[in-house]
Amino acid sequence: MLWFQGSIPDAIKSAKQRSLVFVVVITGEDEQSAQLMSSWEDDRVSEAAQKCCVAIKVEAKSDTCAQFSQICILLLCEV
């Protein structure tokens, strides 16, 4: 999988500019995360994803993940 290497705001901007879906994949060190990452690394999935989305990978225990989670909560509260 070709993961977006910039920041979350840059990934969102890129997705908007290219009219693609923005995807955040949150990974951990558990079995479910390993299975999820295995799916994303499948050649067919990776090729299809690159045509329709800008995907960024975020570690579950990172500051970036905590900040993004807070933003998502705020966005959901506005709906």
mmCIF file of the N, C-alpha and C atoms, coordinates in Angstrom:
data_MODEL
# 
_entry.id   MODEL 
# 
loop_
_atom_site.group_PDB 
_atom_site.id 
_atom_site.type_symbol 
_atom_site.label_atom_id 
_atom_site.label_alt_id 
_atom_site.label_comp_id 
_atom_site.label_asym_id 
_atom_site.label_entity_id 
_atom_site.label_seq_id 
_atom_site.pdbx_PDB_ins_code 
_atom_site.Cartn_x 
_atom_site.Cartn_y 
_atom_site.Cartn_z 
_atom_site.occupancy 
_atom_site.B_iso_or_equiv 
_atom_site.pdbx_formal_charge 
_atom_site.auth_seq_id 
_atom_site.auth_comp_id 
_atom_site.auth_asym_id 
_atom_site.auth_atom_id 
_atom_site.pdbx_PDB_model_num 
ATOM 1   N N  . MET A 1 1  ? 0.851   -1.185 0.000  1.00 0.00 ? 1  MET A N  1 
ATOM 2   C CA . MET A 1 1  ? 0.000   0.000  0.000  1.00 0.00 ? 1  MET A CA 1 
ATOM 3   C C  . MET A 1 1  ? 0.882   1.227  0.000  1.00 0.00 ? 1  MET A C  1 
ATOM 4   N N  . LEU A 1 2  ? 0.508   2.170  -0.802 1.00 0.00 ? 2  LEU A N  1 
ATOM 5   C CA . LEU A 1 2  ? 1.219   3.439  -0.844 1.00 0.00 ? 2  LEU A CA 1 
ATOM 6   C C  . LEU A 1 2  ? 0.499   4.405  0.094  1.00 0.00 ? 2  LEU A C  1 
ATOM 7   N N  . TRP A 1 3  ? 0.973   4.480  1.342  1.00 0.00 ? 3  TRP A N  1 
ATOM 8   C CA . TRP A 1 3  ? 0.353   5.346  2.347  1.00 0.00 ? 3  TRP A CA 1 
ATOM 9   C C  . TRP A 1 3  ? 0.754   6.787  2.129  1.00 0.00 ? 3  TRP A C  1 
ATOM 10  N N  . PHE A 1 4  ? -0.172  7.701  2.375  1.00 0.00 ? 4  PHE A N  1 
ATOM 11  C CA . PHE A 1 4  ? 0.131   9.130  2.307  1.00 0.00 ? 4  PHE A CA 1 
ATOM 12  C C  . PHE A 1 4  ? 1.157   9.429  3.383  1.00 0.00 ? 4  PHE A C  1 
ATOM 13  N N  . GLN A 1 5  ? 2.209   10.151 3.040  1.00 0.00 ? 5  GLN A N  1 
ATOM 14  C CA . GLN A 1 5  ? 3.318   10.376 3.965  1.00 0.00 ? 5  GLN A CA 1 
ATOM 15  C C  . GLN A 1 5  ? 3.254   11.700 4.714  1.00 0.00 ? 5  GLN A C  1 
ATOM 16  N N  . GLY A 1 6  ? 2.345   12.566 4.339  1.00 0.00 ? 6  GLY A N  1 
ATOM 17  C CA . GLY A 1 6  ? 2.246   13.859 5.000  1.00 0.00 ? 6  GLY A CA 1 
ATOM 18  C C  . GLY A 1 6  ? 1.357   13.816 6.228  1.00 0.00 ? 6  GLY A C  1 
ATOM 19  N N  . SER A 1 7  ? 0.956   14.989 6.669  1.00 0.00 ? 7  SER A N  1 
ATOM 20  C CA . SER A 1 7  ? 0.100   15.115 7.848  1.00 0.00 ? 7  SER A CA 1 
ATOM 21  C C  . SER A 1 7  ? -1.359  14.815 7.485  1.00 0.00 ? 7  SER A C  1 
ATOM 22  N N  . ILE A 1 8  ? -2.185  14.657 8.506  1.00 0.00 ? 8  ILE A N  1 
ATOM 23  C CA . ILE A 1 8  ? -3.613  14.433 8.276  1.00 0.00 ? 8  ILE A CA 1 
ATOM 24  C C  . ILE A 1 8  ? -4.239  15.614 7.520  1.00 0.00 ? 8  ILE A C  1 
ATOM 25  N N  . PRO A 1 9  ? -3.957  16.874 7.932  1.00 0.00 ? 9  PRO A N  1 
ATOM 26  C CA . PRO A 1 9  ? -4.529  17.986 7.153  1.00 0.00 ? 9  PRO A CA 1 
ATOM 27  C C  . PRO A 1 9  ? -4.096  17.970 5.685  1.00 0.00 ? 9  PRO A C  1 
ATOM 28  N N  . ASP A 1 10 ? -2.840  17.604 5.430  1.00 0.00 ? 10 ASP A N  1 
ATOM 29  C CA . ASP A 1 10 ? -2.370  17.523 4.045  1.00 0.00 ? 10 ASP A CA 1 
ATOM 30  C C  . ASP A 1 10 ? -3.059  16.391 3.284  1.00 0.00 ? 10 ASP A C  1 
ATOM 31  N N  . ALA A 1 11 ? -3.315  15.280 3.973  1.00 0.00 ? 11 ALA A N  1 
ATOM 32  C CA . ALA A 1 11 ? -4.019  14.161 3.336  1.00 0.00 ? 11 ALA A CA 1 
ATOM 33  C C  . ALA A 1 11 ? -5.452  14.548 2.992  1.00 0.00 ? 11 ALA A C  1 
ATOM 34  N N  . ILE A 1 12 ? -6.102  15.252 3.903  1.00 0.00 ? 12 ILE A N  1 
ATOM 35  C CA . ILE A 1 12 ? -7.467  15.715 3.645  1.00 0.00 ? 12 ILE A CA 1 
ATOM 36  C C  . ILE A 1 12 ? -7.478  16.663 2.448  1.00 0.00 ? 12 ILE A C  1 
ATOM 37  N N  . LYS A 1 13 ? -6.534  17.577 2.417  1.00 0.00 ? 13 LYS A N  1 
ATOM 38  C CA . LYS A 1 13 ? -6.434  18.534 1.308  1.00 0.00 ? 13 LYS A CA 1 
ATOM 39  C C  . LYS A 1 13 ? -6.217  17.803 -0.016 1.00 0.00 ? 13 LYS A C  1 
ATOM 40  N N  . SER A 1 14 ? -5.323  16.826 -0.010 1.00 0.00 ? 14 SER A N  1 
ATOM 41  C CA . SER A 1 14 ? -5.051  16.049 -1.215 1.00 0.00 ? 14 SER A CA 1 
ATOM 42  C C  . SER A 1 14 ? -6.296  15.306 -1.680 1.00 0.00 ? 14 SER A C  1 
ATOM 43  N N  . ALA A 1 15 ? -7.018  14.702 -0.752 1.00 0.00 ? 15 ALA A N  1 
ATOM 44  C CA . ALA A 1 15 ? -8.239  13.980 -1.109 1.00 0.00 ? 15 ALA A CA 1 
ATOM 45  C C  . ALA A 1 15 ? -9.277  14.918 -1.710 1.00 0.00 ? 15 ALA A C  1 
ATOM 46  N N  . LYS A 1 16 ? -9.434  16.089 -1.100 1.00 0.00 ? 16 LYS A N  1 
ATOM 47  C CA . LYS A 1 16 ? -10.394 17.063 -1.631 1.00 0.00 ? 16 LYS A CA 1 
ATOM 48  C C  . LYS A 1 16 ? -10.004 17.516 -3.026 1.00 0.00 ? 16 LYS A C  1 
ATOM 49  N N  . GLN A 1 17 ? -8.737  17.850 -3.220 1.00 0.00 ? 17 GLN A N  1 
ATOM 50  C CA . GLN A 1 17 ? -8.268  18.335 -4.518 1.00 0.00 ? 17 GLN A CA 1 
ATOM 51  C C  . GLN A 1 17 ? -8.452  17.293 -5.614 1.00 0.00 ? 17 GLN A C  1 
ATOM 52  N N  . ARG A 1 18 ? -8.285  16.040 -5.256 1.00 0.00 ? 18 ARG A N  1 
ATOM 53  C CA . ARG A 1 18 ? -8.368  14.955 -6.236 1.00 0.00 ? 18 ARG A CA 1 
ATOM 54  C C  . ARG A 1 18 ? -9.739  14.286 -6.264 1.00 0.00 ? 18 ARG A C  1 
ATOM 55  N N  . SER A 1 19 ? -10.678 14.801 -5.451 1.00 0.00 ? 19 SER A N  1 
ATOM 56  C CA . SER A 1 19 ? -12.038 14.240 -5.348 1.00 0.00 ? 19 SER A CA 1 
ATOM 57  C C  . SER A 1 19 ? -12.008 12.749 -5.005 1.00 0.00 ? 19 SER A C  1 
ATOM 58  N N  . LEU A 1 20 ? -11.187 12.420 -4.008 1.00 0.00 ? 20 LEU A N  1 
ATOM 59  C CA . LEU A 1 20 ? -11.063 11.044 -3.545 1.00 0.00 ? 20 LEU A CA 1 
ATOM 60  C C  . LEU A 1 20 ? -11.540 10.934 -2.100 1.00 0.00 ? 20 LEU A C  1 
ATOM 61  N N  . VAL A 1 21 ? -11.780 9.739  -1.656 1.00 0.00 ? 21 VAL A N  1 
ATOM 62  C CA . VAL A 1 21 ? -12.182 9.464  -0.283 1.00 0.00 ? 21 VAL A CA 1 
ATOM 63  C C  . VAL A 1 21 ? -10.947 9.554  0.614  1.00 0.00 ? 21 VAL A C  1 
ATOM 64  N N  . PHE A 1 22 ? -11.113 10.162 1.788  1.00 0.00 ? 22 PHE A N  1 
ATOM 65  C CA . PHE A 1 22 ? -10.047 10.235 2.782  1.00 0.00 ? 22 PHE A CA 1 
ATOM 66  C C  . PHE A 1 22 ? -10.230 9.085  3.760  1.00 0.00 ? 22 PHE A C  1 
ATOM 67  N N  . VAL A 1 23 ? -9.188  8.278  3.940  1.00 0.00 ? 23 VAL A N  1 
ATOM 68  C CA . VAL A 1 23 ? -9.255  7.098  4.795  1.00 0.00 ? 23 VAL A CA 1 
ATOM 69  C C  . VAL A 1 23 ? -8.147  7.156  5.839  1.00 0.00 ? 23 VAL A C  1 
ATOM 70  N N  . VAL A 1 24 ? -8.529  6.941  7.097  1.00 0.00 ? 24 VAL A N  1 
ATOM 71  C CA . VAL A 1 24 ? -7.550  6.836  8.180  1.00 0.00 ? 24 VAL A CA 1 
ATOM 72  C C  . VAL A 1 24 ? -7.588  5.404  8.683  1.00 0.00 ? 24 VAL A C  1 
ATOM 73  N N  . VAL A 1 25 ? -6.442  4.753  8.660  1.00 0.00 ? 25 VAL A N  1 
ATOM 74  C CA . VAL A 1 25 ? -6.324  3.393  9.181  1.00 0.00 ? 25 VAL A CA 1 
ATOM 75  C C  . VAL A 1 25 ? -5.541  3.489  10.485 1.00 0.00 ? 25 VAL A C  1 
ATOM 76  N N  . ILE A 1 26 ? -6.197  3.111  11.578 1.00 0.00 ? 26 ILE A N  1 
ATOM 77  C CA . ILE A 1 26 ? -5.553  3.163  12.895 1.00 0.00 ? 26 ILE A CA 1 
ATOM 78  C C  . ILE A 1 26 ? -5.036  1.769  13.224 1.00 0.00 ? 26 ILE A C  1 
ATOM 79  N N  . THR A 1 27 ? -3.733  1.678  13.467 1.00 0.00 ? 27 THR A N  1 
ATOM 80  C CA . THR A 1 27 ? -3.101  0.384  13.705 1.00 0.00 ? 27 THR A CA 1 
ATOM 81  C C  . THR A 1 27 ? -2.628  0.245  15.143 1.00 0.00 ? 27 THR A C  1 
ATOM 82  N N  . GLY A 1 28 ? -2.589  -0.974 15.580 1.00 0.00 ? 28 GLY A N  1 
ATOM 83  C CA . GLY A 1 28 ? -2.086  -1.287 16.912 1.00 0.00 ? 28 GLY A CA 1 
ATOM 84  C C  . GLY A 1 28 ? -1.149  -2.467 16.830 1.00 0.00 ? 28 GLY A C  1 
ATOM 85  N N  . GLU A 1 29 ? -0.946  -3.103 17.960 1.00 0.00 ? 29 GLU A N  1 
ATOM 86  C CA . GLU A 1 29 ? -0.037  -4.246 18.005 1.00 0.00 ? 29 GLU A CA 1 
ATOM 87  C C  . GLU A 1 29 ? -0.786  -5.543 18.282 1.00 0.00 ? 29 GLU A C  1 
ATOM 88  N N  . ASP A 1 30 ? -2.086  -5.553 18.031 1.00 0.00 ? 30 ASP A N  1 
ATOM 89  C CA . ASP A 1 30 ? -2.893  -6.738 18.282 1.00 0.00 ? 30 ASP A CA 1 
ATOM 90  C C  . ASP A 1 30 ? -3.132  -7.525 16.993 1.00 0.00 ? 30 ASP A C  1 
ATOM 91  N N  . GLU A 1 31 ? -3.763  -8.678 17.133 1.00 0.00 ? 31 GLU A N  1 
ATOM 92  C CA . GLU A 1 31 ? -4.007  -9.556 15.996 1.00 0.00 ? 31 GLU A CA 1 
ATOM 93  C C  . GLU A 1 31 ? -4.938  -8.918 14.959 1.00 0.00 ? 31 GLU A C  1 
ATOM 94  N N  . GLN A 1 32 ? -5.953  -8.198 15.416 1.00 0.00 ? 32 GLN A N  1 
ATOM 95  C CA . GLN A 1 32 ? -6.871  -7.537 14.474 1.00 0.00 ? 32 GLN A CA 1 
ATOM 96  C C  . GLN A 1 32 ? -6.135  -6.516 13.618 1.00 0.00 ? 32 GLN A C  1 
ATOM 97  N N  . SER A 1 33 ? -5.231  -5.769 14.208 1.00 0.00 ? 33 SER A N  1 
ATOM 98  C CA . SER A 1 33 ? -4.447  -4.791 13.454 1.00 0.00 ? 33 SER A CA 1 
ATOM 99  C C  . SER A 1 33 ? -3.569  -5.492 12.424 1.00 0.00 ? 33 SER A C  1 
ATOM 100 N N  . ALA A 1 34 ? -2.975  -6.600 12.814 1.00 0.00 ? 34 ALA A N  1 
ATOM 101 C CA . ALA A 1 34 ? -2.136  -7.356 11.878 1.00 0.00 ? 34 ALA A CA 1 
ATOM 102 C C  . ALA A 1 34 ? -2.965  -7.847 10.692 1.00 0.00 ? 34 ALA A C  1 
ATOM 103 N N  . GLN A 1 35 ? -4.176  -8.340 10.966 1.00 0.00 ? 35 GLN A N  1 
ATOM 104 C CA . GLN A 1 35 ? -5.054  -8.798 9.888  1.00 0.00 ? 35 GLN A CA 1 
ATOM 105 C C  . GLN A 1 35 ? -5.482  -7.641 8.987  1.00 0.00 ? 35 GLN A C  1 
ATOM 106 N N  . LEU A 1 36 ? -5.813  -6.514 9.611  1.00 0.00 ? 36 LEU A N  1 
ATOM 107 C CA . LEU A 1 36 ? -6.215  -5.331 8.853  1.00 0.00 ? 36 LEU A CA 1 
ATOM 108 C C  . LEU A 1 36 ? -5.087  -4.883 7.927  1.00 0.00 ? 36 LEU A C  1 
ATOM 109 N N  . MET A 1 37 ? -3.875  -4.793 8.469  1.00 0.00 ? 37 MET A N  1 
ATOM 110 C CA . MET A 1 37 ? -2.739  -4.348 7.663  1.00 0.00 ? 37 MET A CA 1 
ATOM 111 C C  . MET A 1 37 ? -2.430  -5.338 6.546  1.00 0.00 ? 37 MET A C  1 
ATOM 112 N N  . SER A 1 38 ? -2.608  -6.612 6.820  1.00 0.00 ? 38 SER A N  1 
ATOM 113 C CA . SER A 1 38 ? -2.391  -7.625 5.794  1.00 0.00 ? 38 SER A CA 1 
ATOM 114 C C  . SER A 1 38 ? -3.353  -7.411 4.626  1.00 0.00 ? 38 SER A C  1 
ATOM 115 N N  . SER A 1 39 ? -4.586  -7.062 4.941  1.00 0.00 ? 39 SER A N  1 
ATOM 116 C CA . SER A 1 39 ? -5.575  -6.789 3.884  1.00 0.00 ? 39 SER A CA 1 
ATOM 117 C C  . SER A 1 39 ? -5.176  -5.582 3.053  1.00 0.00 ? 39 SER A C  1 
ATOM 118 N N  . TRP A 1 40 ? -4.747  -4.509 3.725  1.00 0.00 ? 40 TRP A N  1 
ATOM 119 C CA . TRP A 1 40 ? -4.353  -3.292 3.008  1.00 0.00 ? 40 TRP A CA 1 
ATOM 120 C C  . TRP A 1 40 ? -3.117  -3.528 2.144  1.00 0.00 ? 40 TRP A C  1 
ATOM 121 N N  . GLU A 1 41 ? -2.258  -4.456 2.543  1.00 0.00 ? 41 GLU A N  1 
ATOM 122 C CA . GLU A 1 41 ? -1.024  -4.711 1.796  1.00 0.00 ? 41 GLU A CA 1 
ATOM 123 C C  . GLU A 1 41 ? -1.227  -5.670 0.623  1.00 0.00 ? 41 GLU A C  1 
ATOM 124 N N  . ASP A 1 42 ? -2.398  -6.281 0.533  1.00 0.00 ? 42 ASP A N  1 
ATOM 125 C CA . ASP A 1 42 ? -2.712  -7.135 -0.604 1.00 0.00 ? 42 ASP A CA 1 
ATOM 126 C C  . ASP A 1 42 ? -2.620  -6.306 -1.876 1.00 0.00 ? 42 ASP A C  1 
ATOM 127 N N  . ASP A 1 43 ? -1.965  -6.818 -2.893 1.00 0.00 ? 43 ASP A N  1 
ATOM 128 C CA . ASP A 1 43 ? -1.741  -6.062 -4.133 1.00 0.00 ? 43 ASP A CA 1 
ATOM 129 C C  . ASP A 1 43 ? -3.033  -5.565 -4.766 1.00 0.00 ? 43 ASP A C  1 
ATOM 130 N N  . ARG A 1 44 ? -4.072  -6.396 -4.769 1.00 0.00 ? 44 ARG A N  1 
ATOM 131 C CA . ARG A 1 44 ? -5.342  -5.992 -5.395 1.00 0.00 ? 44 ARG A CA 1 
ATOM 132 C C  . ARG A 1 44 ? -6.004  -4.862 -4.617 1.00 0.00 ? 44 ARG A C  1 
ATOM 133 N N  . VAL A 1 45 ? -5.987  -4.974 -3.294 1.00 0.00 ? 45 VAL A N  1 
ATOM 134 C CA . VAL A 1 45 ? -6.585  -3.935 -2.450 1.00 0.00 ? 45 VAL A CA 1 
ATOM 135 C C  . VAL A 1 45 ? -5.796  -2.635 -2.599 1.00 0.00 ? 45 VAL A C  1 
ATOM 136 N N  . SER A 1 46 ? -4.487  -2.737 -2.553 1.00 0.00 ? 46 SER A N  1 
ATOM 137 C CA . SER A 1 46 ? -3.631  -1.563 -2.668 1.00 0.00 ? 46 SER A CA 1 
ATOM 138 C C  . SER A 1 46 ? -3.852  -0.839 -3.997 1.00 0.00 ? 46 SER A C  1 
ATOM 139 N N  . GLU A 1 47 ? -3.911  -1.595 -5.067 1.00 0.00 ? 47 GLU A N  1 
ATOM 140 C CA . GLU A 1 47 ? -4.122  -1.001 -6.389 1.00 0.00 ? 47 GLU A CA 1 
ATOM 141 C C  . GLU A 1 47 ? -5.484  -0.320 -6.481 1.00 0.00 ? 47 GLU A C  1 
ATOM 142 N N  . ALA A 1 48 ? -6.511  -0.981 -5.989 1.00 0.00 ? 48 ALA A N  1 
ATOM 143 C CA . ALA A 1 48 ? -7.855  -0.398 -6.019 1.00 0.00 ? 48 ALA A CA 1 
ATOM 144 C C  . ALA A 1 48 ? -7.936  0.849  -5.145 1.00 0.00 ? 48 ALA A C  1 
ATOM 145 N N  . ALA A 1 49 ? -7.322  0.801  -3.971 1.00 0.00 ? 49 ALA A N  1 
ATOM 146 C CA . ALA A 1 49 ? -7.368  1.934  -3.039 1.00 0.00 ? 49 ALA A CA 1 
ATOM 147 C C  . ALA A 1 49 ? -6.697  3.165  -3.626 1.00 0.00 ? 49 ALA A C  1 
ATOM 148 N N  . GLN A 1 50 ? -5.607  2.979  -4.320 1.00 0.00 ? 50 GLN A N  1 
ATOM 149 C CA . GLN A 1 50 ? -4.892  4.117  -4.878 1.00 0.00 ? 50 GLN A CA 1 
ATOM 150 C C  . GLN A 1 50 ? -5.710  4.860  -5.932 1.00 0.00 ? 50 GLN A C  1 
ATOM 151 N N  . LYS A 1 51 ? -6.682  4.189  -6.520 1.00 0.00 ? 51 LYS A N  1 
ATOM 152 C CA . LYS A 1 51 ? -7.534  4.812  -7.532 1.00 0.00 ? 51 LYS A CA 1 
ATOM 153 C C  . LYS A 1 51 ? -8.687  5.605  -6.928 1.00 0.00 ? 51 LYS A C  1 
ATOM 154 N N  . CYS A 1 52 ? -9.038  5.312  -5.654 1.00 0.00 ? 52 CYS A N  1 
ATOM 155 C CA . CYS A 1 52 ? -10.244 5.927  -5.122 1.00 0.00 ? 52 CYS A CA 1 
ATOM 156 C C  . CYS A 1 52 ? -10.065 6.634  -3.774 1.00 0.00 ? 52 CYS A C  1 
ATOM 157 N N  . CYS A 1 53 ? -8.879  6.553  -3.160 1.00 0.00 ? 53 CYS A N  1 
ATOM 158 C CA . CYS A 1 53 ? -8.750  7.169  -1.846 1.00 0.00 ? 53 CYS A CA 1 
ATOM 159 C C  . CYS A 1 53 ? -7.336  7.651  -1.552 1.00 0.00 ? 53 CYS A C  1 
ATOM 160 N N  . VAL A 1 54 ? -7.273  8.540  -0.600 1.00 0.00 ? 54 VAL A N  1 
ATOM 161 C CA . VAL A 1 54 ? -6.010  8.965  -0.007 1.00 0.00 ? 54 VAL A CA 1 
ATOM 162 C C  . VAL A 1 54 ? -6.022  8.360  1.388  1.00 0.00 ? 54 VAL A C  1 
ATOM 163 N N  . ALA A 1 55 ? -5.107  7.419  1.627  1.00 0.00 ? 55 ALA A N  1 
ATOM 164 C CA . ALA A 1 55 ? -5.103  6.679  2.889  1.00 0.00 ? 55 ALA A CA 1 
ATOM 165 C C  . ALA A 1 55 ? -3.873  7.041  3.713  1.00 0.00 ? 55 ALA A C  1 
ATOM 166 N N  . ILE A 1 56 ? -4.108  7.210  4.997  1.00 0.00 ? 56 ILE A N  1 
ATOM 167 C CA . ILE A 1 56 ? -3.030  7.514  5.925  1.00 0.00 ? 56 ILE A CA 1 
ATOM 168 C C  . ILE A 1 56 ? -3.095  6.495  7.065  1.00 0.00 ? 56 ILE A C  1 
ATOM 169 N N  . LYS A 1 57 ? -1.920  6.044  7.500  1.00 0.00 ? 57 LYS A N  1 
ATOM 170 C CA . LYS A 1 57 ? -1.828  5.057  8.577  1.00 0.00 ? 57 LYS A CA 1 
ATOM 171 C C  . LYS A 1 57 ? -1.372  5.771  9.840  1.00 0.00 ? 57 LYS A C  1 
ATOM 172 N N  . VAL A 1 58 ? -2.097  5.536  10.951 1.00 0.00 ? 58 VAL A N  1 
ATOM 173 C CA . VAL A 1 58 ? -1.807  6.207  12.215 1.00 0.00 ? 58 VAL A CA 1 
ATOM 174 C C  . VAL A 1 58 ? -1.705  5.151  13.316 1.00 0.00 ? 58 VAL A C  1 
ATOM 175 N N  . GLU A 1 59 ? -0.662  5.242  14.114 1.00 0.00 ? 59 GLU A N  1 
ATOM 176 C CA . GLU A 1 59 ? -0.491  4.325  15.247 1.00 0.00 ? 59 GLU A CA 1 
ATOM 177 C C  . GLU A 1 59 ? -1.504  4.661  16.343 1.00 0.00 ? 59 GLU A C  1 
ATOM 178 N N  . ALA A 1 60 ? -2.154  3.653  16.893 1.00 0.00 ? 60 ALA A N  1 
ATOM 179 C CA . ALA A 1 60 ? -3.217  3.845  17.883 1.00 0.00 ? 60 ALA A CA 1 
ATOM 180 C C  . ALA A 1 60 ? -2.750  4.596  19.125 1.00 0.00 ? 60 ALA A C  1 
ATOM 181 N N  . LYS A 1 61 ? -1.531  4.392  19.536 1.00 0.00 ? 61 LYS A N  1 
ATOM 182 C CA . LYS A 1 61 ? -1.033  5.010  20.767 1.00 0.00 ? 61 LYS A CA 1 
ATOM 183 C C  . LYS A 1 61 ? -0.272  6.313  20.528 1.00 0.00 ? 61 LYS A C  1 
ATOM 184 N N  . SER A 1 62 ? -0.397  6.872  19.347 1.00 0.00 ? 62 SER A N  1 
ATOM 185 C CA . SER A 1 62 ? 0.346   8.089  19.012 1.00 0.00 ? 62 SER A CA 1 
ATOM 186 C C  . SER A 1 62 ? -0.438  9.351  19.365 1.00 0.00 ? 62 SER A C  1 
ATOM 187 N N  . ASP A 1 63 ? 0.289   10.448 19.489 1.00 0.00 ? 63 ASP A N  1 
ATOM 188 C CA . ASP A 1 63 ? -0.353  11.748 19.707 1.00 0.00 ? 63 ASP A CA 1 
ATOM 189 C C  . ASP A 1 63 ? -1.252  12.111 18.534 1.00 0.00 ? 63 ASP A C  1 
ATOM 190 N N  . THR A 1 64 ? -0.806  11.765 17.338 1.00 0.00 ? 64 THR A N  1 
ATOM 191 C CA . THR A 1 64 ? -1.598  12.053 16.139 1.00 0.00 ? 64 THR A CA 1 
ATOM 192 C C  . THR A 1 64 ? -2.959  11.374 16.213 1.00 0.00 ? 64 THR A C  1 
ATOM 193 N N  . CYS A 1 65 ? -2.983  10.142 16.663 1.00 0.00 ? 65 CYS A N  1 
ATOM 194 C CA . CYS A 1 65 ? -4.247  9.405  16.791 1.00 0.00 ? 65 CYS A CA 1 
ATOM 195 C C  . CYS A 1 65 ? -5.154  10.061 17.830 1.00 0.00 ? 65 CYS A C  1 
ATOM 196 N N  . ALA A 1 66 ? -4.579  10.435 18.964 1.00 0.00 ? 66 ALA A N  1 
ATOM 197 C CA . ALA A 1 66 ? -5.376  11.084 20.021 1.00 0.00 ? 66 ALA A CA 1 
ATOM 198 C C  . ALA A 1 66 ? -5.973  12.395 19.520 1.00 0.00 ? 66 ALA A C  1 
ATOM 199 N N  . GLN A 1 67 ? -5.175  13.179 18.799 1.00 0.00 ? 67 GLN A N  1 
ATOM 200 C CA . GLN A 1 67 ? -5.661  14.454 18.264 1.00 0.00 ? 67 GLN A CA 1 
ATOM 201 C C  . GLN A 1 67 ? -6.751  14.226 17.226 1.00 0.00 ? 67 GLN A C  1 
ATOM 202 N N  . PHE A 1 68 ? -6.544  13.264 16.344 1.00 0.00 ? 68 PHE A N  1 
ATOM 203 C CA . PHE A 1 68 ? -7.533  12.980 15.312 1.00 0.00 ? 68 PHE A CA 1 
ATOM 204 C C  . PHE A 1 68 ? -8.837  12.486 15.934 1.00 0.00 ? 68 PHE A C  1 
ATOM 205 N N  . SER A 1 69 ? -8.734  11.671 16.968 1.00 0.00 ? 69 SER A N  1 
ATOM 206 C CA . SER A 1 69 ? -9.930  11.172 17.663 1.00 0.00 ? 69 SER A CA 1 
ATOM 207 C C  . SER A 1 69 ? -10.751 12.317 18.236 1.00 0.00 ? 69 SER A C  1 
ATOM 208 N N  . GLN A 1 70 ? -10.079 13.305 18.779 1.00 0.00 ? 70 GLN A N  1 
ATOM 209 C CA . GLN A 1 70 ? -10.782 14.462 19.334 1.00 0.00 ? 70 GLN A CA 1 
ATOM 210 C C  . GLN A 1 70 ? -11.498 15.252 18.245 1.00 0.00 ? 70 GLN A C  1 
ATOM 211 N N  . ILE A 1 71 ? -10.862 15.400 17.111 1.00 0.00 ? 71 ILE A N  1 
ATOM 212 C CA . ILE A 1 71 ? -11.481 16.103 15.987 1.00 0.00 ? 71 ILE A CA 1 
ATOM 213 C C  . ILE A 1 71 ? -12.721 15.350 15.524 1.00 0.00 ? 71 ILE A C  1 
ATOM 214 N N  . CYS A 1 72 ? -12.628 14.034 15.421 1.00 0.00 ? 72 CYS A N  1 
ATOM 215 C CA . CYS A 1 72 ? -13.769 13.225 14.988 1.00 0.00 ? 72 CYS A CA 1 
ATOM 216 C C  . CYS A 1 72 ? -14.943 13.353 15.944 1.00 0.00 ? 72 CYS A C  1 
ATOM 217 N N  . ILE A 1 73 ? -14.665 13.375 17.239 1.00 0.00 ? 73 ILE A N  1 
ATOM 218 C CA . ILE A 1 73 ? -15.724 13.543 18.227 1.00 0.00 ? 73 ILE A CA 1 
ATOM 219 C C  . ILE A 1 73 ? -16.416 14.887 18.027 1.00 0.00 ? 73 ILE A C  1 
ATOM 220 N N  . LEU A 1 74 ? -15.638 15.936 17.812 1.00 0.00 ? 74 LEU A N  1 
ATOM 221 C CA . LEU A 1 74 ? -16.225 17.257 17.590 1.00 0.00 ? 74 LEU A CA 1 
ATOM 222 C C  . LEU A 1 74 ? -17.083 17.290 16.343 1.00 0.00 ? 74 LEU A C  1 
ATOM 223 N N  . LEU A 1 75 ? -16.607 16.648 15.285 1.00 0.00 ? 75 LEU A N  1 
ATOM 224 C CA . LEU A 1 75 ? -17.365 16.625 14.033 1.00 0.00 ? 75 LEU A CA 1 
ATOM 225 C C  . LEU A 1 75 ? -18.678 15.857 14.194 1.00 0.00 ? 75 LEU A C  1 
ATOM 226 N N  . LEU A 1 76 ? -18.637 14.753 14.921 1.00 0.00 ? 76 LEU A N  1 
ATOM 227 C CA . LEU A 1 76 ? -19.851 13.966 15.132 1.00 0.00 ? 76 LEU A CA 1 
ATOM 228 C C  . LEU A 1 76 ? -20.873 14.714 15.979 1.00 0.00 ? 76 LEU A C  1 
ATOM 229 N N  . CYS A 1 77 ? -20.387 15.514 16.912 1.00 0.00 ? 77 CYS A N  1 
ATOM 230 C CA . CYS A 1 77 ? -21.288 16.289 17.755 1.00 0.00 ? 77 CYS A CA 1 
ATOM 231 C C  . CYS A 1 77 ? -22.034 17.363 16.963 1.00 0.00 ? 77 CYS A C  1 
ATOM 232 N N  . GLU A 1 78 ? -21.446 17.819 15.867 1.00 0.00 ? 78 GLU A N  1 
ATOM 233 C CA . GLU A 1 78 ? -22.064 18.861 15.050 1.00 0.00 ? 78 GLU A CA 1 
ATOM 234 C C  . GLU A 1 78 ? -23.151 18.299 14.140 1.00 0.00 ? 78 GLU A C  1 
ATOM 235 N N  . VAL A 1 79 ? -23.177 17.006 13.929 1.00 0.00 ? 79 VAL A N  1 
ATOM 236 C CA . VAL A 1 79 ? -24.140 16.394 13.001 1.00 0.00 ? 79 VAL A CA 1 
ATOM 237 C C  . VAL A 1 79 ? -25.503 16.356 13.574 1.00 0.00 ? 79 VAL A C  1 
# 
